[in-house]
Structures are given as structure tokens and as C-alpha cells.
Amino acid sequence: GGARAQTDAPPDAQPNVPPAQGQREQQPDWGVIKTIVIDPGHGGEEVGAVGRTGVYEKDLALDIANRLKARLVSDHGFNVILTRNDDRVVPLKERTAIANHAAADLFLSIHLNSSRRVSAHGTETYFLSLTASDEEALSLARAENRGGARKGDDDGSGADDPSASDLEMVLWGLAQSEHLARSSRLADLIQAEMNRLLGVSSRGIKQAPFAVLMGATMPAVLVEVAFLSNPDEEKELTTPDFRDRVALALETAIMQFKAESEAGRGGAQAGGPP
């Protein structure tokens, strides 16, 4: 899989040293999570994956995002922003820019998966990496980076892959500010809750060069909730009750992440001062 970036701060790092390129101008308080940006994948003519019954990924992702937002706002008082609240195209870079502009403390992109293998099932949770965990992860990232392209139909050309030099710069900034380590942990928590919900063994935390995660100045993950290409999972996804349980699982993972972040304030997190 993709190698995780080093997150240890340099030994001579001082609180008053100007932030490295790619970081926020002011060092954030790692223990506080107040603003969350939820990104419903696709939208408008970019329908994403399509189930056998004709259900669109874009519609399910928005529904789950709305359910999650309602839970986070009503139960916990978070400031929650959606990158889209209707059926329209939002460019990938704009989605990340929305999160950065809001100085969000967490970014979660919600998608539904698809595969040529009808038997493929379960959740996959991703965080950013220059190299993909495996060929399937790379193929999925290419499809997502093309926006409206159908998943599972990648031609393998890689023509739409983001610039490696741009991504390396982003990863350097992320490594210095601990975002990769925290994104990895958030992905772990989401994967565990979704595995429990779906009753499947983990497909594993994966890394891939998703354009929508690039440049995010906060912990950022992309979750492929389930496979629309799997008849059983498609059937469940079309029921409001199941989508509400997905929202509950995501809410639970976010609250676990918040609790860990607060417990880690004052130096308990990797790379922090003793």
C-alpha cells in the first residue's frame, strides 16, 4: 500500500515559527472539532455509480449527507456545511476549497462504490496518498477524479491523474501538520463502524490520489459506503432506514474521533510537544 508520510515535527520546531507552505496561517487547536464539511459525491449530470434498479449514487450520497448533518447539528451542535445541498455539479477543487474557506476541522466525502465483480461488497474508506494501495484503489481514484465517469469502467490510461508534483507539495504540507496521521485514524474509526453495520469483514483502510482530498487543510477522508453493483447492498441502500443507520455509523465514528482529539490535546497526539 501507499507509504504513510512521517508526521513527527522537526526537533527545532518552535511555536512562533511561521507555518510551512500548505498549512493554515494560524496553527489550529487540534483538540477542537466544531466545523465539519460533508461532501456528497457527484451531482447534476455527474451521476456517479448507477444501480441495476436505476438508482443514482449522487442521490443516495446527498440523502446520507443530509441525514448525517441533521444528526450532527441536532445531537451535538456542530457547525455542518454541505458542499452541495441540491442536485448540481460542484468541481472537485471547489469542494475542498469550501472546507478550507470555512476553516473546517474535518472533511468527509460520501460516495457509493461499484465494481465489475458483482460479488464485491462492503465499505472502503480512503485517505490521501501519492501512491494507491492497490490497482482497484487506483482505478477508483481515476474514476472519481474524472467526475462523471462510471466506476468500474476505468481504461487504465491514468490520463486524468493529478499532477504528482502538486500532490507531493500537498503531502509535504500534510505531513508537517499531522493531517495524514489524523486522517488515517478517522478512516480507521469510520471503517470499524461501517463494518459493524454491514456485518462484513473489513475491506481495509486504503490510500489513493483522490483529487477531492487534495489541498484539504484538515483531516480528510472519502468513504465508499457500499457497492451499488451488489444487488443485496443496492436493495438496502434504497431503504431510508438503512441510510439512516449509515448516518448513525458515521456520526458514531466522528464522535469517537472528536473524543480522541480532545483527549490528545496538550501533546498526546503524534508529533506533539511532550
LOKE-63437 format. One record per residue: x, y, z of N, C-alpha, C in turn; residue in three letters. Coordinates in steps of 0.001 Angstrom, whole numbers, padded with zeros to 6 digits, always signed. Layout:
N
XYZXYZXYZALA;...
# end
This chain:
274
+000822-001197+000000+000000+000000+000000+000845+001232+000000GLY;+000205+002392-000096+000935+003644-000089+001575+003892+001252GLY;+002809+004344+001235+003520+004592+002477+002951+005828+003145ALA;+002774+005763+004454+002278+006913+005184+003430+007897+005409ARG;+003105+009169+005331+004129+010188+005487+004521+010333+006944ALA;+005780+010738+007190+006234+010997+008535+005468+012167+009111GLN;+005082+012079+010364+004314+013152+010979+005053+013800+012142THR;+006262+013352+012467+006993+013942+013571+007430+015352+013226ASP;+007220+016278+014156+007658+017643+013933+009173+017700+014027ALA;+009817+018597+013281+011264+018724+013377+011663+019117+014791PRO;+012838+018652+015286+013218+018875+016682+013344+020346+017046PRO;+013631+021207+016058+013826+022617+016356+012557+023440+016139ASP;+011422+022753+015967+010174+023483+015721+009798+024297+016950ALA;+009468+025553+016739+009066+026439+017822+007664+026981+017534GLN;+006895+027299+018593+005518+027756+018388+005412+028989+017503PRO;+006430+029863+017530+006328+031122+016795+006912+031063+015396ASN;+007396+029875+014988+007934+029742+013646+006797+029843+012634VAL;+006955+030616+011548+005885+030721+010550+005511+029346+010020PRO;+004237+029121+009702+003795+027797+009239+004403+027443+007899PRO;+004614+026149+007686+005147+025672+006411+004104+025852+005322ALA;+004572+025879+004086+003643+026010+002961+002652+024856+002969GLN;+001389+025190+002767+000356+024158+002766-000412+024105+004061GLY;+000133+024759+005132-000574+024790+006391-001440+026031+006478GLN;-002320+026063+007484-003084+027265+007743-002152+028345+008274ARG;-002561+029598+008151-001733+030689+008629-001629+030662+010147GLU;-002696+030234+010827-002659+030102+012267-002765+028630+012630GLN;-001908+028222+013557-001919+026820+013957-003244+026488+014619GLN;-003969+025493+014129-005270+025173+014723-005118+024471+016064PRO;-006179+024514+016849-006224+023769+018104-006690+022360+017770ASP;-005748+021398+017832-006043+020039+017368-007196+019384+018124TRP;-007435+019806+019380-008442+019113+020164-009860+019580+019922GLY;-010019+020667+019185-011354+021241+018991-011906+020870+017617VAL;-013075+020262+017604-013772+019995+016342-015144+020641+016426ILE;-015290+021744+015695-016538+022491+015726-017223+022522+014364LYS;-016404+022666+013309-016962+022805+011967-016635+021575+011129THR;-017648+020957+010560-017487+019747+009755-018065+020003+008367ILE;-017290+019686+007335-017786+019793+005963-018059+018397+005423VAL;-019287+018171+004983-019689+016892+004401-019859+017095+002901ILE;-019244+016219+002143-019219+016351+000688-019999+015206+000039ASP;-021250+015447-000375-021983+014395-001108-021403+014263-002514PRO;-020893+013086-002839-020215+012885-004112-021105+013138-005321GLY;-020462+013611-006394-021121+013793-007699-022231+014851-007634HIS;-023208+014781-008534-024266+015775-008593-024482+016265-010012GLY;-025712+016655-010308-026044+017136-011646-025861+016037-012673GLY;-025220+016382-013783-025012+015395-014851-023975+014343-014451GLU;-023225+014603-013389-022255+013626-012895-022968+012722-011894GLU;-023565+011656-012411-024446+010831-011576-023680+009835-010718VAL;-022429+009531-011087-021659+008539-010348-022102+007127-010691GLY;-021993+006245-009722-022390+004849-009935-023905+004756-010114ALA;-024335+003749-010882-025763+003536-011127-026114+002094-010778VAL;-027129+001919-009928-027550+000578-009556-028392-000072-010647GLY;-028625-001368-010515-029410-002084-011516-030838-001589-011600ARG;-031342-001040-010491-032711-000525-010477-032771+000907-011006THR;-031616+001471-011359-031578+002824-011894-031311+003900-010854GLY;-031059+003494-009609-030775+004470-008563-029377+005061-008772VAL;-029260+006374-008528-028007+007075-008758-027229+007283-007465TYR;-025916+007128-007588-025027+007412-006462-025219+008831-005942GLU;-025334+009806-006848-025432+011211-006444-026603+011447-005496LYS;-027733+010757-005728-028928+010944-004910-028769+010292-003538ASP;-028220+009096-003503-028024+008402-002234-026998+009131-001369LEU;-025922+009617-001999-024883+010325-001251-025448+011583-000606ALA;-026275+012324-001337-026871+013548-000785-027836+013217+000346LEU;-028602+012155+000194-029546+011766+001241-028804+011394+002523ASP;-027757+010589+002397-026968+010195+003573-026321+011424+004207ILE;-025806+012321+003376-025167+013539+003890-026166+014388+004677ALA;-027376+014525+004160-028397+015299+004865-028775+014657+006200ASN;-028881+013331+006197-029198+012623+007442-028075+012786+008466ARG;-026820+012706+007993-025680+012862+008899-025630+014288+009437LEU;-025843+015261+008566-025836+016656+009012-026889+016883+010093LYS;-028097+016366+009888-029171+016554+010858-028781+015991+012223ALA;-028138+014830+012217-027710+014209+013471-026628+015044+014160ARG;-025643+015487+013395-024517+016216+013968-024950+017577+014517LEU;-025913+018205+013838-026386+019517+014279-027307+019386+015489VAL;-028314+018514+015391-029331+018424+016453-028804+017744+017709SER;-027976+016720+017540-027499+015959+018702-026254+016556+019343ASP;-025439+017279+018556-024141+017700+019083-023817+019174+018867HIS;-024630+019880+018101-024420+021303+017933-023253+021703+017049GLY;-022813+020808+016182-021731+021145+015258-022198+022171+014226PHE;-021255+022927+013703-021491+023734+012510-021192+022828+011323ASN;-022210+022447+010566-022045+021491+009469-022376+022171+008143VAL;-021462+022031+007196-021623+022625+005876-021603+021512+004837ILE;-022546+021534+003914-022534+020598+002795-021920+021281+001581LEU;-021113+020555+000810-020531+021136-000403-021583+021322-001481THR;-022666+020577-001390-023845+020816-002230-025062+020341-001454ARG;-026143+021102-001567-027388+020700-000900-028506+020469-001897ASN;-028109+020388-003183-029086+020079-004221-028387+019296-005335ASP;-029105+019054-006414-028582+018206-007493-027869+019063-008537ASP;-026594+019347-008286-025821+020165-009213-024362+019719-009229ARG;-023678+020073-010291-022259+019758-010416-021450+020727-009559VAL;-020540+020186-008758-019592+021006-007995-018198+020502-008337VAL;-017343+021335-008937-015985+020892-009279-015247+020364-008056PRO;-014385+019365-008260-013693+018720-007149-012877+019707-006332LEU;-012147+020601-007009-011320+021568-006273-012178+022513-005447LYS;-013375+022813-005932-014262+023714-005195-014736+023071-003894GLU;-014904+021766-003925-015359+021063-002725-014346+021220-001598ARG;-013067+021026-001919-012029+021191-000912-011907+022653-000509THR;-012052+023554-001478-011948+024989-001185-013028+025431-000204ALA;-014213+024849-000307-015295+025172+000623-014870+024842+002048ILE;-014252+023678+002207-013798+023257+003537-012694+024170+004054ALA;-011747+024505+003192-010650+025374+003614-011156+026771+003974ASN;-012067+027295+003164-012600+028632+003402-013346+028689+004737HIS;-014006+027597+005081-014767+027538+006340-013871+027219+007528ALA;-012559+027014+007267-011618+026591+008317-012163+025363+009036ALA;-012660+024420+008251-013274+023211+008813-012253+022388+009590ALA;-012751+021657+010569-011906+020800+011391-011926+019357+010913ASP;-012815+019063+009948-012945+017692+009450-013663+017749+008103LEU;-013206+016922+007165-013817+016864+005831-014138+015411+005519PHE;-015397+015136+005180-015842+013777+004878-016578+013759+003545LEU;-016021+013036+002574-016645+012900+001262-017376+011561+001199SER;-018668+011596+000853-019513+010399+000868-019796+009932-000552ILE;-019514+008648-000809-019707+008065-002135-020314+006666-002011HIS;-020754+006126-003140-021183+004733-003249-020312+004069-004291LEU;-019964+002830-004058-018988+002134-004879-019651+001323-005993ASN;-018831+000866-006937-019291-000019-008000-018112-000834-008501SER;-018381-002066-008914-017317-002940-009395-017870-003861-010477SER;-017005-004277-011378-017410-005269-012378-017687-006609-011721ARG;-017109-006808-010542-017372-008039-009797-018627-007831-008946ARG;-019698-008480-009331-020978-008300-008631-020870-008717-007169VAL;-019933-009623-006875-019795-010118-005508-019121-009109-004583SER;-018477-008074-005140-017789-007080-004307-018789-006424-003367ALA;-018433-006337-002089-019359-005774-001113-018586-005164+000052HIS;-019289-004332+000819-018690-003724+001996-018245-002287+001761GLY;-017713-001718+002816-017280-000319+002811-015777-000226+002568THR;-015365+000831+001877-013954+001168+001734-013776+002620+002169GLU;-012780+002872+003004-012513+004224+003478-011100+004612+003087THR;-010964+005795+002508-009701+006236+001925-009200+007526+002553TYR;-007858+007649+002602-007269+008957+002823-006180+009158+001781PHE;-005691+010371+001680-004859+010777+000555-003471+010155+000561LEU;-003026+009764-000623-001658+009274-000797-001241+009490-002241SER;+000062+009656-002455+000595+009782-003806+000454+008473-004562LEU;+000631+007359-003842+000517+006043-004462-000704+005320-003907THR;-001375+004569-004758-002575+003848-004341-002212+002550-003632ALA;-003118+002097-002765-002899+000853-002029-002822-000344-002953SER;-003624-000324-004019-003647-001426-004968-004261-000926-006275ASP;-004337-001799-007257-004842-001392-008578-006314-000978-008529GLU;-007098-001666-007693-008511-001294-007585-008663+000105-007002GLU;-007829+000427-006009-007877+001757-005403-007501+002818-006425ALA;-006482+002534-007234-006051+003482-008258-007140+003675-009310LEU;-007770+002568-009719-008840+002635-010708-010007+003465-010188SER;-010345+003268-008911-011447+004020-008314-011110+005504-008262LEU;-009879+005836-007857-009479+007244-007780-009546+007897-009156ALA;-009128+007168-010197-009183+007722-011554-010626+008014-011960ARG;-011531+007087-011632-012935+007287-011982-013508+008486-011239ALA;-013204+008581-009938-013717+009707-009154-013117+011026-009646GLU;-011847+011016-010033-011186+012244-010476-011717+012725-011821ASN;-012353+011812-012572-012979+012215-013837-014386+012752-013607ARG;-014855+012686-012367-016157+013266-012031-017314+012400-012445GLY;-017745+012527-013698-018962+011843-014132-018727+010451-014674GLY;-017473+010010-014719-017187+008703-015300-017811+007586-014472ALA;-018198+006534-015139-018764+005373-014457-017669+004590-013758ARG;-017893+004252-012507-016930+003457-011764-016923+002030-012284LYS;-015773+001400-012171-015646+000021-012617-015349-000085-014092GLY;-015269+001067-014780-015024+001057-016227-013737+001791-016583ASP;-012783+001838-015650-011539+002570-015896-010761+001952-017044ASP;-010221+002820-017905-009470+002314-019048-007996+002103-018727ASP;-007591+002498-017510-006212+002251-017091-005213+003228-017666GLY;-005669+004251-018384-004734+005161-019026-004060+006091-018038SER;-004782+006431-016967-004225+007348-015984-004129+008766-016498GLY;-004787+009068-017617-004641+010388-018233-005179+011499-017345ALA;-006118+011157-016465-006723+012200-015645-006136+012235-014234ASP;-005052+011512-013997-004430+011549-012686-003910+012943-012391ASP;-003997+013377-011127-003490+014701-010786-001976+014756-010904PRO;-001468+015961-010974-000029+016162-011086+000684+015615-009864SER;+001687+014784-010098+002443+014205-008989+003158+015291-008201ALA;+003685+016300-008903+004415+017359-008197+003485+018156-007294SER;+002261+018421-007777+001287+019122-006952+000953+018308-005716ASP;+000743+017021-005913+000371+016160-004802+001510+016034-003801LEU;+002736+015961-004276+003878+015879-003374+003955+017114-002481GLU;+003663+018280-003060+003665+019508-002268+002577+019464-001212MET;+001407+018972-001599+000306+018861-000648+000671+017884+000465VAL;+001216+016733+000087+001576+015725+001087+002640+016248+002037LEU;+003571+017049+001526+004597+017610+002399+003947+018479+003461TRP;+003016+019338+003025+002329+020187+003979+001515+019378+004975GLY;+000849+018335+004482+000051+017487+005365+000927+016781+006394LEU;+002062+016279+005961+002952+015552+006861+003430+016459+007983ALA;+003723+017721+007666+004209+018640+008677+003124+019006+009680GLN;+001887+018910+009288+000808+019361+010165-000026+018212+010741SER;+000455+017002+010570-000159+015808+011176-001494+015416+010556GLU;-001885+016038+009453-003201+015716+008907-003294+014283+008404HIS;-002211+013757+007846-002275+012385+007336-002493+011388+008456LEU;-001782+011558+009555-001942+010632+010682-003363+010679+011224ALA;-003912+011875+011326-005264+012011+011860-006302+011542+010840ARG;-006035+011761+009560-006948+011248+008526-006987+009729+008563SER;-005822+009121+008759-005742+007669+008847-006565+007149+010026SER;-006469+007838+011159-007212+007412+012345-008715+007569+012135ARG;-009130+008687+011527-010548+008886+011244-011062+007803+010303LEU;-010256+007452+009298-010633+006380+008377-010799+005060+009121ALA;-009906+004780+010075-009999+003552+010880-011333+003490+011622ASP;-011697+004585+012252-012919+004622+013054-014155+004462+012186LEU;-014170+005138+011029-015313+005011+010118-015427+003590+009594ILE;-014297+003006+009208-014306+001649+008669-014843+000660+009693GLN;-014429+000810+010945-014877-000105+012001-016390-000026+012198ALA;-016929+001187+012207-018375+001349+012400-019162+000820+011211GLU;-018655+001047+010011-019360+000572+008816-019280-000950+008696MET;-018156-001529+009090-018057-002995+009083-019094-003597+010024ASN;-019264-002943+011179-020243-003425+012156-021654-003322+011575ARG;-021924-002231+010894-023258-002026+010311-023560-003046+009222LEU;-022599-003252+008327-022824-004131+007180-022587-005604+007511LEU;-021970-005866+008661-021726-007244+009055-020738-007966+008161GLY;-019729-007221+007678-018707-007832+006817-017332-007601+007405VAL;-016402-008484+007040-015019-008270+007450-014471-007076+006667SER;-013511-006416+007234-013017-005168+006655-012395-005355+005287SER;-012726-004442+004367-012026-004375+003095-010728-003601+003281ARG;-010572-003003+004446-009320-002342+004785-009320-000858+004502GLY;-008513-000149+005291-008278+001265+005035-007356+001344+003830ILE;-007666+002235+002913-006861+002334+001700-006415+003770+001461LYS;-005410+003891+000607-004903+005196+000226-004927+005313-001292GLN;-005245+006499-001785-005298+006715-003225-005261+008220-003506ALA;-004843+008604-004710-004740+010024-005058-006069+010634-005486PRO;-006999+010757-004538-008293+011368-004833-008155+012879-004915PHE;-008570+013456-006040-008457+014900-006232-009253+015673-005183ALA;-010389+015127-004759-011248+015856-003827-010611+015996-002451VAL;-009613+015166-002133-008939+015249-000837-007701+016142-000881LEU;-007258+016501-002077-006020+017267-002213-006193+018701-001741MET;-005235+019173-000997-005247+020551-000535-006083+020793+000697GLY;-006728+019762+001222-007529+019926+002436-006614+020237+003612ALA;-006915+021310+004342-006073+021700+005471-006681+021231+006786THR;-007171+020001+006764-007761+019373+007948-007808+017869+007697MET;-008054+017040+008726-008240+015612+008482-009341+015405+007441PRO;-009045+014607+006406-009976+014455+005285-010004+013005+004832ALA;-011201+012451+004702-011348+011074+004244-012489+010978+003243VAL;-012449+009926+002453-013515+009611+001499-014014+008212+001813LEU;-015317+008075+002009-015882+006769+002321-016777+006305+001172VAL;-016498+005109+000682-017359+004438-000297-018252+003517+000532GLU;-019473+003981+000801-020350+003368+001796-020622+001897+001514VAL;-020999+001582+000290-021334+000207-000088-021360+000149-001612ALA;-021560-001065-002146-021492-001266-003594-022888-001256-004226PHE;-023128-000259-005059-024388-000238-005813-024430-001362-006836LEU;-023287-001908-007190-023225-003008-008152-023563-004347-007507SER;-023662-004363-006176-024036-005575-005456-025544-005526-005195ASN;-026313-006472-005744-027777-006420-005609-028260-006328-004168PRO;-027619-007055-003258-028044-007021-001856-027810-005659-001223ASP;-026629-005090-001492-026333-003788-000898-027154-002685-001560GLU;-027399-002814-002855-028257-001829-003525-029658-001842-002908GLU;-030173-003038-002658-031515-003154-002081-031582-002459-000726LYS;-030535-002639+000091-030519-001999+001399-030384-000480+001269GLU;-029525-000041+000353-029282+001388+000187-030536+002148-000244LEU;-031458+001466-000909-032677+002138-001378-033715+002288-000268THR;-033443+001767+000925-034381+001906+002043-033940+003048+002955THR;-034842+003959+003312-034499+005073+004196-033925+004623+005534PRO;-034434+003519+006075-033961+003037+007368-032479+002691+007310ASP;-032057+002046+006236-030647+001674+006138-029774+002908+005990PHE;-030216+003871+005185-029427+005096+005011-029322+005858+006331ARG;-030347+005774+007148-030279+006413+008458-029273+005701+009354ASP;-029204+004386+009231-028222+003632+010021-026803+003913+009549ARG;-026634+004182+008244-025329+004599+007737-024943+005927+008376VAL;-025891+006862+008415-025631+008163+009027-025268+008017+010497ALA;-025947+007109+011201-025646+006861+012610-024230+006307+012778LEU;-023842+005383+011909-022490+004811+011986-021435+005893+011764ALA;-021667+006763+010794-020721+007845+010524-020687+008836+011692LEU;-021857+009130+012251-021930+010014+013419-021135+009424+014584GLU;-021296+008132+014822-020592+007471+015917-019080+007566+015738THR;-018607+007322+014518-017174+007394+014244-016643+008815+014446ALA;-017396+009795+013987-016968+011192+014149-016897+011568+015618ILE;-017844+011124+016414-017827+011441+017844-016670+010732+018549MET;-016337+009524+018112-015160+008841+018668-013892+009617+018325GLN;-013826+010105+017090-012669+010880+016642-012567+012176+017440PHE;-013677+012820+017676-013692+014055+018463-013208+013791+019885LYS;-013692+012711+020487-013284+012374+021852-011784+012105+021928ALA;-011261+011378+020952-009829+011096+020926-009019+012373+020727GLU;-009516+013261+019874-008821+014520+019619-008761+015370+020875SER;-009868+015408+021599-009893+016194+022831-008993+015577+023891GLU;-008970+014246+023953-008098+013570+024910-006634+013777+024558ALA;-006367+014017+023274-004992+014179+022816-004469+015589+022926GLY;-005293+016521+023366-004844+017909+023500-003745+017995+024558ARG;-002796+018871+024314-001706+019040+025285-000538+018124+025025GLY;-000512+017433+023845+000697+016720+023487+000557+015223+023343GLY;-000654+014676+023576-000789+013220+023479-000799+012728+022060ALA;-000992+013639+021081-001044+013196+019694+000348+013096+019097GLN;+000464+012259+018079+001758+012021+017433+002367+013321+016962ALA;+003624+013503+017311+004356+014656+016833+004144+015895+017688GLY;+003278+015828+018691+003019+016978+019527+004097+017141+020572GLY;+004138+018282+021251+005137+018502+022291+004872+017606+023466PRO;+005890+017218+024221+005702+016337+025376+004905+017005+026488PRO;
# end
